[in-house]
Amino acid sequence: MNSVALTDRASEETGLDRWGGDSYRAGLDQLVHALDTEAVLSPLGELALEEQILANLRNRLRVTAWVEEHPELLDDPVERPIIVLGLPRTGTTLLHELFHRDPANRSLMRWEAVDSVPPPDAARFADDPRVDTARAAAEAMDALNPEFRAIHYEAPDGPTECVAVLSQDFRSLLWSVVANVPSYTRWLLETDATPAYDYHRRVLQLLQSGAPGRWALKTPHHALFLDAVVDHYPDARLVMTHRDPVTVVASLCSLAGTLGATFSDVDHADDLVRTWTAVGQTLVERVMDFRDRRGDDHFVDVAYDDLVADPIGTVVGILGHFGEGLSEPVAASMRAYLADDLHRRLGRHRYSPQGTGIDPDDIGQRFARYVDRFAIPTSAS
């Protein structure tokens, strides 16, 4: 792969050549180098990752052109977003799906995150033709790796994570999940995330210009760069989920290994343990340091066990903290989502710390400060 050739091709395919700044180039170069030297992609993987990079570049070009033609949309603030974050595999998706059931909230949809122009029309939001395109892409991925659906599932017409937008500035954990790119991940953890969140806010402003609403967003990635998050969204309401880090890292390694196997025939288990242990530890350390510096006012903390035991009650508690309530129609919609029991139909994610190669004692030591601060039950408790 060649990053210059990829950008040239994206420009040729879209007829556009303005990128909204060159902040994306450093991450793109890092990513392409890691894919070439570390990922050991299969022929299918090379084609798939090249197309995924091109899709991100094409959308960035189109977003930039639309914003330049409609600069007034940048005057509209992104007000009081709810942002769900925390370690991956801690119930963030479940909680986000519940918030999505409230029509007062505006989720970032999977199809619009990767194909943002023109902005969706609120009157045709549910039947936008881009939904069918996203559905076809999801079906193709399911055919390649049906096992992954049981680990992490996003409906083609449902909400997605903000990493799908941040990846268009090539500062995103998305790339670390889809391929074994440890050098890129190390670079990501040390980079300045401000340009990625500049772009993230522009995309939200573009999307809400046609379909407005109060954003309910989600990705564990946000916890790595909380200063950038709060600087861009000063009135954000942050909901942080918590779970035993041994379980979290084991589940993460299983997820990344299963997805990565779609695009590589090589077992990267040792790299995955090192990468996701480092990412998880960095994430919680940065959250705690941020809260030491700037306080807890932005945050509501949610224990994974409490969320699973009483999802609706957990949402009621979160909203109560924000001075809001939960209406019965919205609660009924949430109950209907839970009763559908989608994950039972998709299959169960089976994994163990032993099967993923992690060292529970090492994880316990690395995450001791986090476990103690938030009184998190662990397997060693």
Secondary structure as UniProt FT lines:
FT   HELIX           3..14
FT   HELIX           24..37
FT   HELIX           43..69
FT   HELIX           71..75
FT   STRAND          82..86
FT   TURN            88..89
FT   HELIX           92..100
FT   TURN            103..104
FT   STRAND          105..107
FT   HELIX           110..114
FT   HELIX           122..124
FT   TURN            126..127
FT   HELIX           130..144
FT   HELIX           146..150
FT   TURN            156..157
FT   HELIX           163..166
FT   HELIX           167..169
FT   HELIX           174..178
FT   HELIX           182..190
FT   HELIX           194..208
FT   TURN            209..210
FT   STRAND          214..218
FT   HELIX           220..225
FT   HELIX           226..232
FT   TURN            234..235
FT   STRAND          237..242
FT   HELIX           245..260
FT   TURN            261..263
FT   HELIX           269..294
FT   TURN            297..298
FT   STRAND          299..303
FT   HELIX           304..309
FT   HELIX           311..321
FT   TURN            322..323
FT   HELIX           328..340
FT   HELIX           342..346
FT   HELIX           353..356
FT   HELIX           360..366
FT   HELIX           368..374
FT   TURN            379..380
//
